Amino acid sequence: MHLNRILILHLCCIALWSIDARATEDIEFVAEHLPEVSMDNRYATLPIWSANAQDPWSVVGQAAYSSATTGELRIDGPLLSLGVIHEINPRWSIGASLFADRLSLTGTNDFRPLQTLFAPSTPLVRPAPARFDHLDGSMAHEGASFSIARFSSTGFLGAHRWLAGVVIEQVRLSDYAFDYEILDGPDVGARGIIDFDTTYRHLTPILGFEMPRTIGRWGYDTKVLLAWPIPRRGFVGHITGPGFDIHGDTADVGNGKHFGDPSVTLGFDVTYEPAHLTLGLGTLISQRLLEPHIHRGIEADWLLNVSVGY
């Protein structure tokens, strides 16, 4: 009877593994992509564009809510920043911003392959189907940006602005840990903990372009921003299991530098000029459509963004 119960439980686990066709990417792959999506959402919402080009100084306050999911795993939370822009003359402006984003990493009962490219010597046969539980971690993304922009009202593009700058940023992953259990193969039943706690620092060049338009009391701003975090980092991990406890870095073991992807974000902002209140409609749509393709394995990315400038 006891053997039959074990067999039934095992078959149920395999059935759940087979049914969840979404979770084809391994845990290490999606664990890297979840914070990278949130980094892209930050680039898309940086308060670096002029709030009021008619005044020599403008201040922009920005608030957003970011949420990305894959399988039963989620990263979500607020993105907050403050920007200051100085119009040197009608053509040139300089700006700086500070941001502090706090996101939660949560999830349980997630089924996908266990993989550890950061630790190829792990004595488990991998990839192996596994269940991942009890994620309750956080991501702190902090930094500052500095930029210079040139505005032109002539040419076939009409009014437009080019922007170049740099972002100094830090991503701190804390308690980014899962309990795992292997569901099939030679190590079936093996349990342990896998975590991805570490801090990544980047110096990120940015290049942007916008076309602002005004109709009556409303402003419409189409823009694109490119960001390139450097240096790209190896992905760091730590896994424990029956008789082993291993830390690793994909760069150190020859499996590449993966963390810190180049980013392309598209925006279309609508501003009610009397209140200088802006809603980021373009990022709501573009991040939802593009991120699942840019970061494979991410199933949904939602970004709600508002700002006010004076």
N, C-alpha and C positions, 0 to 999 in steps of 0.2 A: 504493500500500500504506500509506504513512504517513498519507494523507488518510483512508483507511478506518479505521485505528486510532483516529484522532482522533474520527471520527464515532461509532464503537462506544463509545468512552469517554464521549462526550457523551450518547449515548442511555442508557448505564448510569446516569449521574448523574441524568438526568431520571427514570428508572424508580425509583431509590431515593428521589428527592424525592416522587414520586407515591405510592409504597407507604407511606411514613411518614405516615399520616393523623393521628397524634397531634400532630405538630408544626405545628399550624395557626397558633399565635401567633408573632409575630415575635420576634427576638432581644432587642430593647430591652424588650419587654413582659415576657418571662420573666426577663430579667436584673434587672429591678426587683423582681419578685415573689419570687425566691429568698431574698434577705436579709429581705424583709418577713415571710415565713413564719417565719424564725428569730426575728425580733423577737416575733411572736405567741407562739411557743413559750416565749420568756423570760417574757413576761407571765404565761403560764399556770403557770409554776413559781416565781414569786417567793416567797421564804420570809417572808410577811407575816402569816400566820395564827398564832394562839397555839399553841405547842407544849404548854404545860402551864399552864392557867389557874389552877391551885391554888397556884402559886408566883408571887411578885412579879416575878421575872425568868425569862426563858427564852431559850435560844439555839438556833437552828435551822441546821443545815448541810444544804445541798441539792446534789445532783448529778444531772444528766440527760444523755441522749444524744439529739440532734436530727438528723434526716435527712430531707431533702426532695429530690424528683427531678422533672424534666421532660425528656422525650426522653432524650438521653444526658448531660444535665447534672445535677449533684448538688451540694448543700451539706450538710455534716454535720460533727459535732464535739461536744465536751462543753460543757455549760452548768453553771457552778459559782457558788455564792453562799452567803452567810452572813447570817443575820438575827438581830436582838436585839429582844425584845418585853418591855415593862414593863407589868404589870398595876397601874394606878393604884388601882383599887378593883374590886369585883365587876362593875361595868358598863363601865368605861372602860379602855382600854389604848392605848399608843403603841408604835410600832415603827420600826425602820430596818434597811436591808439594803444590802449591797454585792454586786455581781456582776461577773464577768469571763468572757465566753464567747469561745471560739476555734473557728472553723469553717473548714473547707476548701471551696473552690469548685473543682470538677474536671469534666472532660468533654472528649470529642473525637468527631469524626465525627457531629456533630449537624446535621440538615437542617431548615431552617425559613427563613422570609423574613428578609431583611436590611431593617431599618427604622431611621431615625435622626431621630426627632422632635426630638431635642436639636440637630440640625444640618440644618435643611430646605434649606440651600443646597448640600449635598453634590452634586457633579456626577455622581451615579449615578442611574439610573432606579430608584425604589423604590416599593413593596416589590419585591424581587427574590429568587427562590429562591437559596439559598446553603448552603454547607457551612461549619461552624464547628469549629475544631480547637484543641487544645493549651491548654485552660483549666487553669491551675494557680495559683489565687489564694487569698485568705483574707479572712475577715470577722472583725474584732475588735469585740465588742459589750460595752461597759463602762458602769457607772453605779451609781447609788444610789437607794434609795427611802425615803420618809418617809411614815408613815401614822398615822391615829388610828381607833380602832374602838370601837363601842358594842355591848355584849352584853345580851341580854334572855332570860330563861327563861320568860316568860309570853306570853299571846296565842295566837291560833289557829295560829300557826306553831310554837309550842313554842320550844325553845332555838334562838336565831339570833343572828347578828352582822352588823352593817353596818360597812363600812370605806371610808374615803376617804383619798386621799393623792396623792403626786406622785412620778414617776420622772424623775430627771435622767440622760440617757443619750447615748451617742455610738456611732455605727456607722462603722467605718473599713473601707473596701473597698480592698484592695491587690492588685496584679497580677491584677485582674479583667479579663483580656484574652483575646481570641480571634483566631486567624488565620482569615480568611474568604476564600472563593472564590465568585464569582457563577457560577451554573450555567446560567442561561438569560437571554434577553432581549438588549437592545442592548449591555449591558456584560459579556456572557458571557466568562469567563476572567479578569476583573479580580480582583486580589487585594490584600489589605491587612490591617490590624489594627484592631479595634474594642475599646475598653476603657471601663470604667465606674468607674475609680479616683476616689475622693473620700472626704470625711468628712461625715457628717450628724450634727447635734446637735438634740436635742428636749427639751422640758420636757413631760412626759406626765402629765396628770391620770388618776387611776384611781379607780374606784368598784366596790366588791365586796360580795357577800352570801354568807353561808354558813349552813348548818344542821348543826351537829355533833350526833352521836348516839353513845351508848356502850352496848354490850351485852357484859357481862362484861369480858373482857380486851381487847376489840376496840372501836375507834372507827371511825365512819363519817361522812364529812364531804362533803356536797354543796355546791358553791359555783359562783359565776359572777363573772367579773371583766370590767369594761369599761375599756379604755385608749384614750386619744385623743392621739397625738403631735402637738404643736404647736411651731413652725409646720410645716405641711406644706411640703415642699421640692420644687423642680424636680428632675428626674432629670438627672444630669450624665453626659456622655459625651465620647468622643474617638475620632475615626476617621481613619485614613490610607488612601490609595489612590493610583492612578496620577495623580501631579501635584497632590495635595492633602493637607492635614494640618489638620483642623478640630476645635476644642473647642467644646462647647456645653452649654446648660442649657435644659431645656424651658420653664422659667418665663421666662427672659430672651427667648426667641424667640416667646412667645405660645402655646405648646402645653401650658400648664397646669402645676400643681404636683401631682405624683403620689406622691412618696416620703413614707412615714409614714402608713399607713392606720389608721383606727379599728379596734379589735380587740375581739372578744367571745370569751372562752374559758370553757369549761365544765369542771368538775372533779368527780370523785368519788374521794376518798382513803380508803384503808383503813389503819388504824394498829394495830399491836400495842402496846398501852399499856404493858406492863411494860418494853419496850425503847425506847418512844417512836419506833419505826421505822415510817415511812409510805411506802406505795407509791401512786403516782398512776395508778390504773386509769382514771379518767374521762378524763384528758387523753390517754392512749394511744388511746382509742377516739374521743373527740370531735375531736381534732386531725386524726386520719386521715380522718374522715368530712367535716368541715366545711371544712378548708383548701382542698381542690380546688375548692370552690364559692366561697369567699371570695376566693381568689386564682386566678382562671381561668388555666389553663395548667399549674398544678402538678398532677402526676399522683398523687403519694403524699407523705404527711407522717407520719413516725413519731417519737414522743416517749416515751422511757422515763425515768421520774422517780422518784427516791427521796429521802427526807430523814430526818434523825434530829434529835430535839430534846431539850433538857434544861433 
